[in-house]
Amino acid sequence: MKYLQTYKTLGLEDDSEKIFNYFISTLTNSIFTWDYYVDFNKVKKNIELIEKELNLLYLFSKNIDSLSASV
């Protein structure tokens, strides 16, 4: 997430969860759905292009975690 100076003004700096909750709480009712904010078809297509690499990265990170825990 891109850091905005506004977050500091609102007292939300360095807390992604608070920033997201603030965003959700300040949305107003409208005719728009989440599809208006996110092009889920594009997300799915982009993930499919790198799905194997993402899975390998996930498995590698889990392997690193288990190795560092045993040291």
DSSP file (Angstrom, degrees, kcal/mol; ACC not computed):
  #  RESIDUE AA STRUCTURE BP1 BP2  ACC     N-H-->O    O-->H-N    N-H-->O    O-->H-N    TCO  KAPPA ALPHA  PHI   PSI    X-CA   Y-CA   Z-CA
    1    1 A M              0   0    0      0, 0.0     2,-0.3     0, 0.0    15,-0.0   0.000 360.0 360.0 360.0 137.1    0.0    0.0    0.0
    2    2 A K        -     0   0    0      1,-0.1     2,-0.4     0, 0.0     0, 0.0  -0.579 360.0-124.7 -75.0 131.8    1.3    3.4   -0.9
    3    3 A Y        -     0   0    0     -2,-0.3     2,-0.4     3,-0.0    -1,-0.1  -0.622  27.2-163.7 -78.6 131.6    1.9    5.6    2.2
    4    4 A L    >>  -     0   0    0     -2,-0.4     3,-1.3     1,-0.1     4,-0.7  -0.909  28.3-129.9-115.5 144.0    0.0    8.9    2.2
    5    5 A Q  H >> S+     0   0    0     -2,-0.4     4,-1.7     1,-0.3     3,-0.6   0.804 106.8  70.7 -58.6 -28.5    0.7   11.9    4.3
    6    6 A T  H 3> S+     0   0    0      1,-0.2     4,-2.2     2,-0.2    -1,-0.3   0.839  88.5  61.9 -58.0 -34.8   -3.0   11.9    5.1
    7    7 A Y  H <4>S+     0   0    0     -3,-1.3     5,-3.6     1,-0.2     6,-0.6   0.905 103.8  48.0 -60.0 -41.0   -2.5    8.7    7.2
    8    8 A K  H X<5S+     0   0    0     -4,-0.7     3,-1.1    -3,-0.6    -1,-0.2   0.916 110.1  52.1 -65.5 -42.3   -0.2   10.5    9.5
    9    9 A T  H 3<5S+     0   0    0     -4,-1.7    -1,-0.2     1,-0.3    -2,-0.2   0.866 112.2  46.2 -60.0 -37.7   -2.7   13.4    9.8
   10   10 A L  T 3<5S-     0   0    0     -4,-2.2    -1,-0.3    -5,-0.2    -2,-0.2   0.485 116.8-114.2 -84.5  -3.3   -5.5   10.9   10.7
   11   11 A G  T < 5S+     0   0    0     -3,-1.1    -3,-0.2    -4,-0.5    -2,-0.1   0.784  86.0 116.0  75.9  27.5   -3.2    9.1   13.2
   12   12 A L    > < +     0   0    0     -5,-3.6     3,-1.2    -6,-0.2     7,-0.3   0.232  35.0 142.7-110.5  11.7   -3.2    5.9   11.1
   13   13 A E  T 3   +     0   0    0     -6,-0.6     5,-0.1     1,-0.2    -8,-0.0  -0.215  69.6   4.2 -62.6 143.0    0.5    5.8   10.2
   14   14 A D  T 3  S+     0   0    0      1,-0.1     2,-0.3     2,-0.0    -1,-0.2   0.726 103.3 102.3  60.4  27.1    2.3    2.4   10.0
   15   15 A D    <>  -     0   0    0     -3,-1.2     4,-2.2     1,-0.1     3,-0.2  -0.740  44.3-178.0-140.9  92.0   -0.9    0.4   10.6
   16   16 A S  H  > S+     0   0    0     -2,-0.3     4,-2.7     1,-0.2     5,-0.2   0.843  84.3  55.0 -58.9 -37.1   -2.3   -1.2    7.4
   17   17 A E  H  > S+     0   0    0      2,-0.2     4,-2.7     1,-0.2    -1,-0.2   0.923 109.1  46.5 -65.2 -43.7   -5.3   -2.7    9.2
   18   18 A K  H  > S+     0   0    0      2,-0.2     4,-2.4     1,-0.2    -2,-0.2   0.896 112.6  51.1 -64.4 -39.3   -6.3    0.7   10.7
   19   19 A I  H  X S+     0   0    0     -4,-2.2     4,-2.4    -7,-0.3    -2,-0.2   0.935 112.1  46.0 -63.2 -46.4   -5.9    2.3    7.3
   20   20 A F  H  X S+     0   0    0     -4,-2.7     4,-2.7     2,-0.2     5,-0.2   0.928 112.8  49.7 -62.8 -45.0   -8.0   -0.4    5.6
   21   21 A N  H  X S+     0   0    0     -4,-2.7     4,-2.5     1,-0.2    -1,-0.2   0.889 110.7  50.6 -62.1 -38.1  -10.7   -0.2    8.3
   22   22 A Y  H  X S+     0   0    0     -4,-2.4     4,-1.5     2,-0.2    -1,-0.2   0.930 110.4  50.0 -63.2 -44.9  -10.8    3.6    7.9
   23   23 A F  H  X S+     0   0    0     -4,-2.4     4,-0.6     1,-0.2     3,-0.3   0.935 113.5  45.1 -57.9 -48.9  -11.2    3.3    4.2
   24   24 A I  H >< S+     0   0    0     -4,-2.7     3,-0.9     1,-0.2    -1,-0.2   0.906 112.2  51.4 -63.9 -42.2  -14.1    0.8    4.6
   25   25 A S  H 3< S+     0   0    0     -4,-2.5    -1,-0.2     1,-0.2    -2,-0.2   0.748 109.4  50.6 -70.5 -21.8  -15.8    2.9    7.2
   26   26 A T  H 3< S+     0   0    0     -4,-1.5    -1,-0.2    -3,-0.3    -2,-0.2   0.487  82.9 109.8 -96.4  -2.1  -15.7    6.0    5.1
   27   27 A L    <<  -     0   0    0     -3,-0.9     2,-0.3    -4,-0.6     3,-0.0  -0.484  62.3-140.6 -67.7 141.7  -17.2    4.5    2.0
   28   28 A T        -     0   0    0     -2,-0.2     2,-0.1     1,-0.1    -2,-0.1  -0.743  26.2 -92.2-102.0 154.2  -20.6    5.7    1.3
   29   29 A N        +     0   0    0     -2,-0.3     2,-0.3     2,-0.1    -1,-0.1  -0.401  62.3 149.1 -61.8 136.1  -23.5    3.6    0.1
   30   30 A S        -     0   0    0      2,-0.3    -3,-0.0    -2,-0.1    -1,-0.0  -0.891  62.6 -94.4-154.1-177.6  -23.7    3.7   -3.7
   31   31 A I  S    S+     0   0    0     -2,-0.3     2,-0.2     2,-0.0    -2,-0.1   0.497  92.0 102.7 -84.8  -3.1  -24.7    1.7   -6.7
   32   32 A F        -     0   0    0      2,-0.0    -2,-0.3     3,-0.0     2,-0.2  -0.542  54.9-160.7 -83.2 145.7  -21.1    0.5   -7.0
   33   33 A T    >>  -     0   0    0     -2,-0.2     3,-1.9     1,-0.0     4,-0.6  -0.540  44.8 -85.4-108.6-179.1  -19.9   -2.9   -5.9
   34   34 A W  H >> S+     0   0    0      1,-0.3     4,-2.3     2,-0.2     3,-0.8   0.786 124.5  71.5 -59.6 -25.3  -16.4   -4.1   -5.2
   35   35 A D  H 34 S+     0   0    0      1,-0.3    -1,-0.3     2,-0.2     5,-0.1   0.780  89.4  61.4 -61.7 -25.0  -16.0   -4.8   -8.9
   36   36 A Y  H <4 S+     0   0    0     -3,-1.9    -1,-0.3     1,-0.2    -2,-0.2   0.862 112.4  35.7 -67.1 -35.1  -16.0   -1.0   -9.4
   37   37 A Y  H << S+     0   0    0     -3,-0.8     2,-0.4    -4,-0.6    -2,-0.2   0.771 125.1  36.6 -89.0 -29.9  -12.8   -0.8   -7.3
   38   38 A V     <  -     0   0    0     -4,-2.3     2,-1.4     4,-0.0    -1,-0.2  -0.989  66.7-143.5-131.6 128.8  -11.1   -4.1   -8.4
   39   39 A D     >  -     0   0    0     -2,-0.4     4,-2.2     1,-0.2     3,-0.4  -0.721  23.6-176.7 -87.8  89.0  -11.1   -5.7  -11.8
   40   40 A F  H  > S+     0   0    0     -2,-1.4     4,-2.7     1,-0.3    -1,-0.2   0.800  77.8  57.5 -63.4 -30.7  -11.3   -9.2  -10.5
   41   41 A N  H  > S+     0   0    0      2,-0.2     4,-2.3     1,-0.2    -1,-0.3   0.910 108.9  46.3 -64.7 -40.3  -11.0  -10.7  -14.0
   42   42 A K  H  > S+     0   0    0     -3,-0.4     4,-2.6     2,-0.2    -2,-0.2   0.906 111.9  51.3 -67.0 -41.6   -7.7   -8.9  -14.6
   43   43 A V  H  X S+     0   0    0     -4,-2.2     4,-2.5     2,-0.2     5,-0.2   0.940 111.3  47.6 -59.3 -48.2   -6.5  -10.0  -11.1
   44   44 A K  H  X S+     0   0    0     -4,-2.7     4,-2.3     1,-0.2    -1,-0.2   0.916 112.5  49.1 -60.9 -44.2   -7.3  -13.6  -11.9
   45   45 A K  H  X S+     0   0    0     -4,-2.3     4,-1.2     1,-0.2    -1,-0.2   0.911 112.7  47.5 -62.8 -42.6   -5.6  -13.5  -15.3
   46   46 A N  H  X S+     0   0    0     -4,-2.6     4,-0.8     1,-0.2    -1,-0.2   0.872 111.6  50.0 -68.4 -36.7   -2.5  -11.9  -13.8
   47   47 A I  H >X S+     0   0    0     -4,-2.5     3,-0.9     1,-0.2     4,-0.6   0.898 105.4  57.1 -67.5 -39.7   -2.3  -14.4  -11.0
   48   48 A E  H >< S+     0   0    0     -4,-2.3     3,-0.5     1,-0.3     4,-0.3   0.837 100.9  59.1 -60.4 -31.7   -2.7  -17.3  -13.5
   49   49 A L  H 3< S+     0   0    0     -4,-1.2    -1,-0.3     1,-0.2    -2,-0.2   0.807 121.9  22.9 -67.1 -28.8    0.4  -16.0  -15.3
   50   50 A I  H <X S+     0   0    0     -3,-0.9     4,-2.5    -4,-0.8    -1,-0.2   0.139  85.8 117.1-124.4  19.1    2.6  -16.4  -12.2
   51   51 A E  H <X S+     0   0    0     -4,-0.6     4,-2.4    -3,-0.5     5,-0.2   0.897  77.8  49.4 -58.7 -44.3    0.7  -19.0  -10.2
   52   52 A K  H  > S+     0   0    0     -4,-0.3     4,-2.5     1,-0.2    -1,-0.2   0.919 112.2  48.2 -62.3 -43.3    3.5  -21.6  -10.2
   53   53 A E  H  > S+     0   0    0      2,-0.2     4,-2.6     1,-0.2    -1,-0.2   0.892 110.6  51.5 -64.7 -39.7    6.1  -19.0   -9.2
   54   54 A L  H  X S+     0   0    0     -4,-2.5     4,-2.3     2,-0.2    -2,-0.2   0.910 110.7  48.3 -62.9 -42.3    3.8  -17.8   -6.3
   55   55 A N  H  X S+     0   0    0     -4,-2.4     4,-2.6     2,-0.2    -2,-0.2   0.905 112.1  49.0 -64.7 -41.7    3.4  -21.4   -5.1
   56   56 A L  H  X S+     0   0    0     -4,-2.5     4,-2.8     2,-0.2    -2,-0.2   0.914 111.1  50.1 -63.7 -42.1    7.1  -22.0   -5.3
   57   57 A L  H  X S+     0   0    0     -4,-2.6     4,-2.4     2,-0.2    -2,-0.2   0.905 111.2  49.3 -61.9 -41.7    7.8  -18.8   -3.4
   58   58 A Y  H  X S+     0   0    0     -4,-2.3     4,-2.1     2,-0.2    -2,-0.2   0.938 113.3  45.7 -62.3 -47.9    5.2  -19.8   -0.7
   59   59 A L  H  X S+     0   0    0     -4,-2.6     4,-2.1     1,-0.2    -2,-0.2   0.901 112.8  51.0 -63.4 -40.6    6.8  -23.3   -0.3
   60   60 A F  H  X S+     0   0    0     -4,-2.8     4,-2.5     1,-0.2    -1,-0.2   0.911 109.2  50.4 -63.1 -42.7   10.3  -21.8   -0.2
   61   61 A S  H  X S+     0   0    0     -4,-2.4     4,-2.2     1,-0.2    -1,-0.2   0.885 110.5  49.6 -65.5 -37.3    9.3  -19.3    2.5
   62   62 A K  H  X S+     0   0    0     -4,-2.1     4,-2.1     2,-0.2    -1,-0.2   0.886 110.7  50.7 -66.1 -38.0    7.7  -22.1    4.6
   63   63 A N  H  X S+     0   0    0     -4,-2.1     4,-2.1     2,-0.2    -2,-0.2   0.903 109.8  49.5 -66.3 -41.4   10.9  -24.1    4.2
   64   64 A I  H  X S+     0   0    0     -4,-2.5     4,-2.6     2,-0.2     5,-0.2   0.913 109.5  52.7 -63.3 -42.6   13.0  -21.2    5.3
   65   65 A D  H  X S+     0   0    0     -4,-2.2     4,-1.7     1,-0.2    -2,-0.2   0.913 110.5  46.7 -59.0 -44.0   10.8  -20.7    8.3
   66   66 A S  H  X S+     0   0    0     -4,-2.1     4,-1.0     1,-0.2    -1,-0.2   0.860 112.7  50.1 -69.9 -33.3   11.2  -24.3    9.4
   67   67 A L  H  X S+     0   0    0     -4,-2.1     4,-0.6     1,-0.2     3,-0.3   0.909 111.3  47.4 -70.1 -41.1   15.0  -24.2    8.9
   68   68 A S  H  < S+     0   0    0     -4,-2.6     3,-0.4     1,-0.2    -2,-0.2   0.805 108.2  56.5 -70.7 -28.0   15.4  -21.0   10.9
   69   69 A A  H  < S+     0   0    0     -4,-1.7    -1,-0.2    -5,-0.2    -2,-0.2   0.805 105.9  51.0 -71.2 -28.6   13.2  -22.5   13.7
   70   70 A S  H  <        0   0    0     -4,-1.0    -1,-0.2    -3,-0.3    -2,-0.2   0.594 360.0 360.0 -86.1  -9.0   15.5  -25.5   14.0
   71   71 A V     <        0   0    0     -4,-0.6    -1,-0.2    -3,-0.4    -2,-0.1   0.461 360.0 360.0 -86.7 360.0   18.7  -23.4   14.3
